[in-house]
């Protein structure tokens, strides 16, 4: 039966060892997969406009940490 979904592996671009391990794990399998390039919490400035801190605080009463914003 053909695979009806794609596996997305979330990984920082600079995590070469992790990417090699994942590639080795999936390379011999007949799976549809790819890397989804994650961003580090140190690189969120380019995405900061998408995060509404005031809304977050109003709705949930706490702010996210930089790495949590990067995941968001």
N, C-alpha and C positions, 0 to 999 in steps of 0.2 A: 504494500500500500504506500503510495507516495506521501511524503511529508506535506502537511497542509498549513504549516506555520514556519516562521523563521526564528531561529534562536538568535537573540541579540545579547552579546557579551559586553557588559559595561566595564570599561577599562581606561585608565589614564594612558595617554599616548606614550608617555615616557616609562611605563612599566613593562619594559622589554621582556623580562623573565616571565612575568605572568602571561603575556601575549604568546610567548613561545610555548609555554605549557599548555595553554588552551588550544593553540594551533596543533600541537602534537596530539592532544586528546581527540580532536575532531577530524583531523586530516584523513584518517583511514575509514571514517564513517561516512555513509551517504546521507549527510545532513545539510540542510540549508541554514547556514549561520553566517554571522558577520560581527565585527566589533562595532560598538557604539562608543565613540570617543567621549569620555567623561572630561569634565573640567574640574580643576582643583579649586578649593576654596580661596586660594591666593589669586585666582584669575577671574573672580566674579564681577569685577568692575564693568566689564562689557555687557553683563547681563543684569546688572543691578536695577535698571529701570523696569524690569519685569517683576521685581519683587516689591510688594506693597507692605512696607513695614508697619505703617499706621493701621492698615486693615488687619494685618496679622495680630497685632497687639490688641486691637479692639475685639476681634472675634475669638482669639484663643489665649489672650493675656500673657503671652510670652513670645520673645523674638527667637529667630533661628540663628544658629552659629554659622560662620562662613561656609564650612563644608556641607552643612545641611541646605543652605541656600544653593550651593553648587548642584546638589542632588535634585533639588526642587526645580 
